[in-house]
Amino acid sequence: MYQHRTVKAVEAMIKEAFKLAAPYIEIKGHNEDGLEVFKPLSESIEDPQALCVMTNWLAHYIEHANSVRFVGNQVPGIPALEQASQILKDIQRRRIWKVVVKFSGVPEEGIIEKICSHSTFLTPDALELAVAAYNWGMGENNPMEHVRFVSKCGGHAVHMREPELAIQGGMLPATFKEQYTSIICRSADPKLIAEAERCVKAYRDETSTESTLADKMVAMTPVKYTSD
Protein backbone atom coordinates (compact mmCIF):
# COMPACT_ATOMS: atom_id res chain seq x y z
CA MET A 1 0.00 0.00 0.00
CA TYR A 2 1.36 3.40 -1.00
CA GLN A 3 1.96 5.44 2.14
CA HIS A 4 2.34 9.04 0.96
CA ARG A 5 1.51 11.56 3.69
CA THR A 6 -1.60 12.82 1.89
CA VAL A 7 -2.78 9.23 1.41
CA LYS A 8 -2.53 8.66 5.17
CA ALA A 9 -4.51 11.83 5.86
CA VAL A 10 -7.26 10.91 3.39
CA GLU A 11 -7.34 7.38 4.82
CA ALA A 12 -7.90 8.82 8.31
CA MET A 13 -10.73 11.04 7.01
CA ILE A 14 -12.52 8.16 5.27
CA LYS A 15 -12.15 5.99 8.37
CA GLU A 16 -13.65 8.73 10.54
CA ALA A 17 -16.56 9.30 8.13
CA PHE A 18 -17.48 5.61 8.07
CA LYS A 19 -17.10 5.33 11.85
CA LEU A 20 -19.56 8.20 12.31
CA ALA A 21 -22.04 6.79 9.79
CA ALA A 22 -21.79 3.10 10.76
CA PRO A 23 -24.42 3.13 13.57
CA TYR A 24 -27.05 4.42 11.13
CA ILE A 25 -26.47 2.11 8.15
CA GLU A 26 -27.44 -1.53 7.77
CA ILE A 27 -26.75 -3.83 4.81
CA LYS A 28 -28.83 -6.86 3.81
CA GLY A 29 -27.06 -10.18 4.31
CA HIS A 30 -27.72 -13.62 5.81
CA ASN A 31 -27.80 -14.84 9.39
CA GLU A 32 -26.55 -18.22 10.64
CA ASP A 33 -29.80 -19.88 9.52
CA GLY A 34 -29.46 -18.55 5.99
CA LEU A 35 -32.29 -16.06 6.38
CA GLU A 36 -32.00 -12.57 4.94
CA VAL A 37 -31.43 -9.95 7.62
CA PHE A 38 -30.10 -6.41 7.78
CA LYS A 39 -26.73 -6.22 9.49
CA PRO A 40 -24.76 -3.32 10.99
CA LEU A 41 -22.03 -1.97 8.75
CA SER A 42 -19.34 -3.33 11.08
CA GLU A 43 -20.68 -6.88 10.67
CA SER A 44 -21.37 -6.68 6.95
CA ILE A 45 -17.73 -7.17 5.97
CA GLU A 46 -17.97 -10.76 7.27
CA ASP A 47 -21.00 -11.56 5.08
CA PRO A 48 -20.27 -12.24 1.37
CA GLN A 49 -23.69 -11.03 0.21
CA ALA A 50 -23.52 -7.82 2.23
CA LEU A 51 -19.88 -7.25 1.27
CA CYS A 52 -20.77 -7.35 -2.43
CA VAL A 53 -23.10 -4.40 -1.85
CA MET A 54 -20.44 -2.31 -0.12
CA THR A 55 -18.96 -0.65 -3.19
CA ASN A 56 -18.15 3.01 -3.87
CA TRP A 57 -21.84 3.94 -3.84
CA LEU A 58 -21.79 3.63 -0.04
CA ALA A 59 -19.30 6.48 0.29
CA HIS A 60 -21.38 8.56 -2.13
CA TYR A 61 -24.53 7.77 -0.15
CA ILE A 62 -22.92 8.92 3.09
CA GLU A 63 -21.61 12.04 1.38
CA HIS A 64 -25.08 12.96 0.07
CA ALA A 65 -27.17 11.41 2.86
CA ASN A 66 -28.95 14.69 3.59
CA SER A 67 -29.70 15.40 -0.07
CA VAL A 68 -31.73 12.28 -0.97
CA ARG A 69 -34.72 10.41 0.45
CA PHE A 70 -37.13 7.62 -0.38
CA VAL A 71 -40.70 8.67 -1.16
CA GLY A 72 -42.68 8.93 2.06
CA ASN A 73 -39.65 9.32 4.28
CA GLN A 74 -38.11 12.47 5.63
CA VAL A 75 -34.50 13.45 5.14
CA PRO A 76 -32.70 12.05 8.22
CA GLY A 77 -31.44 14.87 10.40
CA ILE A 78 -28.72 12.86 12.14
CA PRO A 79 -25.76 14.98 13.32
CA ALA A 80 -23.25 12.12 12.96
CA LEU A 81 -24.33 11.52 9.35
CA GLU A 82 -24.08 15.23 8.62
CA GLN A 83 -20.56 15.27 10.04
CA ALA A 84 -19.59 12.16 8.04
CA SER A 85 -21.05 13.75 4.91
CA GLN A 86 -19.02 16.91 5.47
CA ILE A 87 -15.78 14.94 5.86
CA LEU A 88 -16.30 13.16 2.53
CA LYS A 89 -17.20 16.45 0.84
CA ASP A 90 -14.00 17.96 2.23
CA ILE A 91 -12.02 15.18 0.53
CA GLN A 92 -13.69 15.98 -2.80
CA ARG A 93 -12.89 19.67 -2.35
CA ARG A 94 -9.28 18.92 -1.31
CA ARG A 95 -9.73 20.23 2.22
CA ILE A 96 -7.49 17.46 3.48
CA TRP A 97 -6.28 16.82 7.00
CA LYS A 98 -2.51 17.05 7.27
CA VAL A 99 0.22 14.77 8.57
CA VAL A 100 2.24 17.18 10.71
CA VAL A 101 5.05 14.74 11.52
CA LYS A 102 6.13 11.17 10.82
CA PHE A 103 8.73 9.32 12.88
CA SER A 104 10.11 5.83 13.39
CA GLY A 105 9.50 3.59 16.35
CA VAL A 106 6.73 3.20 18.90
CA PRO A 107 5.15 6.49 20.00
CA GLU A 108 5.76 7.63 23.55
CA GLU A 109 2.81 7.07 25.85
CA GLY A 110 0.72 10.23 26.07
CA ILE A 111 2.55 11.89 23.17
CA ILE A 112 -0.60 13.63 21.89
CA GLU A 113 -1.33 15.19 25.29
CA LYS A 114 2.32 16.26 25.66
CA ILE A 115 2.27 17.92 22.24
CA CYS A 116 -0.99 19.71 23.02
CA SER A 117 0.38 20.93 26.36
CA HIS A 118 2.41 23.48 24.38
CA SER A 119 -0.78 25.19 23.16
CA THR A 120 -3.63 27.13 24.71
CA PHE A 121 -6.24 25.98 22.18
CA LEU A 122 -4.96 22.79 20.50
CA THR A 123 -6.79 19.84 22.08
CA PRO A 124 -5.96 16.10 21.92
CA ASP A 125 -9.06 15.35 19.83
CA ALA A 126 -7.63 17.60 17.09
CA LEU A 127 -4.74 15.15 16.54
CA GLU A 128 -4.67 11.47 15.60
CA LEU A 129 -1.98 8.79 15.74
CA ALA A 130 -1.63 6.47 12.74
CA VAL A 131 0.76 3.57 13.34
CA ALA A 132 1.98 1.31 10.52
CA ALA A 133 4.52 -1.50 10.20
CA TYR A 134 6.67 -1.88 7.10
CA ASN A 135 8.53 -4.95 5.92
CA TRP A 136 10.10 -6.48 2.85
CA GLY A 137 7.35 -9.03 2.39
CA MET A 138 8.28 -11.66 4.97
CA GLY A 139 7.89 -9.97 8.33
CA GLU A 140 11.19 -9.79 10.20
CA ASN A 141 12.92 -12.19 7.79
CA ASN A 142 15.22 -11.31 4.91
CA PRO A 143 13.33 -12.48 1.79
CA MET A 144 16.61 -13.11 -0.03
CA GLU A 145 17.34 -15.93 2.40
CA HIS A 146 14.41 -17.84 0.95
CA VAL A 147 15.51 -17.50 -2.69
CA ARG A 148 17.55 -20.28 -4.28
CA PHE A 149 20.36 -19.35 -6.65
CA VAL A 150 21.62 -21.91 -9.14
CA SER A 151 25.14 -21.76 -10.57
CA LYS A 152 25.42 -22.38 -14.30
CA CYS A 153 28.67 -24.20 -13.66
CA GLY A 154 27.97 -26.13 -10.47
CA GLY A 155 24.38 -27.13 -11.13
CA HIS A 156 23.42 -26.99 -7.43
CA ALA A 157 21.20 -24.54 -5.57
CA VAL A 158 22.46 -22.38 -2.72
CA HIS A 159 20.89 -19.84 -0.36
CA MET A 160 22.02 -16.31 0.44
CA ARG A 161 22.13 -17.14 4.15
CA GLU A 162 25.01 -19.55 3.67
CA PRO A 163 28.20 -18.02 5.15
CA GLU A 164 30.18 -18.05 1.91
CA LEU A 165 27.50 -15.99 0.18
CA ALA A 166 26.89 -13.46 2.95
CA ILE A 167 26.75 -9.87 1.73
CA GLN A 168 29.49 -7.77 3.29
CA GLY A 169 30.03 -4.05 3.63
CA GLY A 170 26.84 -3.03 5.42
CA MET A 171 24.62 -3.28 2.36
CA LEU A 172 21.84 -5.06 4.25
CA PRO A 173 19.62 -3.19 6.73
CA ALA A 174 19.84 -4.11 10.41
CA THR A 175 16.17 -5.12 10.41
CA PHE A 176 13.58 -6.03 7.80
CA LYS A 177 10.56 -4.82 9.75
CA GLU A 178 10.06 -1.34 11.14
CA GLN A 179 7.24 0.66 12.69
CA TYR A 180 6.43 4.25 11.83
CA THR A 181 3.99 6.67 13.40
CA SER A 182 2.23 9.60 11.77
CA ILE A 183 0.55 12.39 13.72
CA ILE A 184 -2.37 13.80 11.76
CA CYS A 185 -4.07 17.13 12.34
CA ARG A 186 -7.78 16.35 12.01
CA SER A 187 -8.55 19.62 10.27
CA ALA A 188 -7.75 21.54 7.11
CA ASP A 189 -7.82 24.85 8.99
CA PRO A 190 -4.44 26.52 8.27
CA LYS A 191 -4.43 28.12 11.73
CA LEU A 192 -4.92 24.78 13.48
CA ILE A 193 -2.36 23.04 11.25
CA ALA A 194 0.21 25.77 11.93
CA GLU A 195 -0.42 25.46 15.67
CA ALA A 196 -0.06 21.68 15.52
CA GLU A 197 3.24 22.00 13.65
CA ARG A 198 4.47 24.58 16.17
CA CYS A 199 3.58 22.31 19.09
CA VAL A 200 5.27 19.32 17.46
CA LYS A 201 8.42 21.41 17.01
CA ALA A 202 8.25 22.52 20.65
CA TYR A 203 7.87 18.91 21.78
CA ARG A 204 10.72 17.85 19.49
CA ASP A 205 13.00 20.55 20.92
CA GLU A 206 12.02 19.51 24.43
CA THR A 207 12.88 15.85 23.83
CA SER A 208 15.82 16.24 21.43
CA THR A 209 18.41 15.44 24.10
CA GLU A 210 16.71 12.09 24.63
CA SER A 211 17.08 11.10 20.96
CA THR A 212 13.37 10.42 20.57
CA LEU A 213 11.30 12.32 18.04
CA ALA A 214 14.01 14.72 16.89
CA ASP A 215 16.30 12.21 15.20
CA LYS A 216 13.59 9.81 14.02
CA MET A 217 11.58 12.08 11.73
CA VAL A 218 11.58 10.52 8.29
CA ALA A 219 10.10 10.77 4.82
CA MET A 220 10.05 7.40 3.15
CA THR A 221 8.24 5.23 0.64
CA PRO A 222 8.01 1.71 2.07
CA VAL A 223 8.52 -1.52 0.25
CA LYS A 224 5.46 -3.09 1.83
CA TYR A 225 2.84 -2.08 4.37
CA THR A 226 1.21 -4.32 6.96
CA SER A 227 -1.50 -3.47 9.45
CA ASP A 228 0.11 -5.16 12.45
C-alpha positions in Angstrom: 0.0 0.0 0.0 1.4 3.4 -1.0 2.0 5.4 2.1 2.3 9.0 1.0 1.5 11.6 3.7 -1.6 12.8 1.9 -2.8 9.2 1.4 -2.5 8.7 5.2 -4.5 11.8 5.9 -7.3 10.9 3.4 -7.3 7.4 4.8 -7.9 8.8 8.3 -10.7 11.0 7.0 -12.5 8.2 5.3 -12.2 6.0 8.4 -13.7 8.7 10.5 -16.6 9.3 8.1 -17.5 5.6 8.1 -17.1 5.3 11.8 -19.6 8.2 12.3 -22.0 6.8 9.8 -21.8 3.1 10.8 -24.4 3.1 13.6 -27.0 4.4 11.1 -26.5 2.1 8.1 -27.4 -1.5 7.8 -26.8 -3.8 4.8 -28.8 -6.9 3.8 -27.1 -10.2 4.3 -27.7 -13.6 5.8 -27.8 -14.8 9.4 -26.6 -18.2 10.6 -29.8 -19.9 9.5 -29.5 -18.6 6.0 -32.3 -16.1 6.4 -32.0 -12.6 4.9 -31.4 -9.9 7.6 -30.1 -6.4 7.8 -26.7 -6.2 9.5 -24.8 -3.3 11.0 -22.0 -2.0 8.8 -19.3 -3.3 11.1 -20.7 -6.9 10.7 -21.4 -6.7 6.9 -17.7 -7.2 6.0 -18.0 -10.8 7.3 -21.0 -11.6 5.1 -20.3 -12.2 1.4 -23.7 -11.0 0.2 -23.5 -7.8 2.2 -19.9 -7.2 1.3 -20.8 -7.4 -2.4 -23.1 -4.4 -1.9 -20.4 -2.3 -0.1 -19.0 -0.7 -3.2 -18.2 3.0 -3.9 -21.8 3.9 -3.8 -21.8 3.6 0.0 -19.3 6.5 0.3 -21.4 8.6 -2.1 -24.5 7.8 -0.1 -22.9 8.9 3.1 -21.6 12.0 1.4 -25.1 13.0 0.1 -27.2 11.4 2.9 -29.0 14.7 3.6 -29.7 15.4 -0.1 -31.7 12.3 -1.0 -34.7 10.4 0.4 -37.1 7.6 -0.4 -40.7 8.7 -1.2 -42.7 8.9 2.1 -39.6 9.3 4.3 -38.1 12.5 5.6 -34.5 13.5 5.1 -32.7 12.0 8.2 -31.4 14.9 10.4 -28.7 12.9 12.1 -25.8 15.0 13.3 -23.2 12.1 13.0 -24.3 11.5 9.3 -24.1 15.2 8.6 -20.6 15.3 10.0 -19.6 12.2 8.0 -21.1 13.8 4.9 -19.0 16.9 5.5 -15.8 14.9 5.9 -16.3 13.2 2.5 -17.2 16.5 0.8 -14.0 18.0 2.2 -12.0 15.2 0.5 -13.7 16.0 -2.8 -12.9 19.7 -2.3 -9.3 18.9 -1.3 -9.7 20.2 2.2 -7.5 17.5 3.5 -6.3 16.8 7.0 -2.5 17.1 7.3 0.2 14.8 8.6 2.2 17.2 10.7 5.0 14.7 11.5 6.1 11.2 10.8 8.7 9.3 12.9 10.1 5.8 13.4 9.5 3.6 16.4 6.7 3.2 18.9 5.1 6.5 20.0 5.8 7.6 23.5 2.8 7.1 25.9 0.7 10.2 26.1 2.5 11.9 23.2 -0.6 13.6 21.9 -1.3 15.2 25.3 2.3 16.3 25.7 2.3 17.9 22.2 -1.0 19.7 23.0 0.4 20.9 26.4 2.4 23.5 24.4 -0.8 25.2 23.2 -3.6 27.1 24.7 -6.2 26.0 22.2 -5.0 22.8 20.5 -6.8 19.8 22.1 -6.0 16.1 21.9 -9.1 15.4 19.8 -7.6 17.6 17.1 -4.7 15.1 16.5 -4.7 11.5 15.6 -2.0 8.8 15.7 -1.6 6.5 12.7 0.8 3.6 13.3 2.0 1.3 10.5 4.5 -1.5 10.2 6.7 -1.9 7.1 8.5 -4.9 5.9 10.1 -6.5 2.9 7.3 -9.0 2.4 8.3 -11.7 5.0 7.9 -10.0 8.3 11.2 -9.8 10.2 12.9 -12.2 7.8 15.2 -11.3 4.9 13.3 -12.5 1.8 16.6 -13.1 0.0 17.3 -15.9 2.4 14.4 -17.8 0.9 15.5 -17.5 -2.7 17.6 -20.3 -4.3 20.4 -19.4 -6.7 21.6 -21.9 -9.1 25.1 -21.8 -10.6 25.4 -22.4 -14.3 28.7 -24.2 -13.7 28.0 -26.1 -10.5 24.4 -27.1 -11.1 23.4 -27.0 -7.4 21.2 -24.5 -5.6 22.5 -22.4 -2.7 20.9 -19.8 -0.4 22.0 -16.3 0.4 22.1 -17.1 4.1 25.0 -19.5 3.7 28.2 -18.0 5.1 30.2 -18.1 1.9 27.5 -16.0 0.2 26.9 -13.5 3.0 26.7 -9.9 1.7 29.5 -7.8 3.3 30.0 -4.0 3.6 26.8 -3.0 5.4 24.6 -3.3 2.4 21.8 -5.1 4.2 19.6 -3.2 6.7 19.8 -4.1 10.4 16.2 -5.1 10.4 13.6 -6.0 7.8 10.6 -4.8 9.8 10.1 -1.3 11.1 7.2 0.7 12.7 6.4 4.3 11.8 4.0 6.7 13.4 2.2 9.6 11.8 0.6 12.4 13.7 -2.4 13.8 11.8 -4.1 17.1 12.3 -7.8 16.3 12.0 -8.5 19.6 10.3 -7.8 21.5 7.1 -7.8 24.8 9.0 -4.4 26.5 8.3 -4.4 28.1 11.7 -4.9 24.8 13.5 -2.4 23.0 11.2 0.2 25.8 11.9 -0.4 25.5 15.7 -0.1 21.7 15.5 3.2 22.0 13.6 4.5 24.6 16.2 3.6 22.3 19.1 5.3 19.3 17.5 8.4 21.4 17.0 8.3 22.5 20.7 7.9 18.9 21.8 10.7 17.9 19.5 13.0 20.5 20.9 12.0 19.5 24.4 12.9 15.9 23.8 15.8 16.2 21.4 18.4 15.4 24.1 16.7 12.1 24.6 17.1 11.1 21.0 13.4 10.4 20.6 11.3 12.3 18.0 14.0 14.7 16.9 16.3 12.2 15.2 13.6 9.8 14.0 11.6 12.1 11.7 11.6 10.5 8.3 10.1 10.8 4.8 10.0 7.4 3.2 8.2 5.2 0.6 8.0 1.7 2.1 8.5 -1.5 0.3 5.5 -3.1 1.8 2.8 -2.1 4.4 1.2 -4.3 7.0 -1.5 -3.5 9.4 0.1 -5.2 12.4 
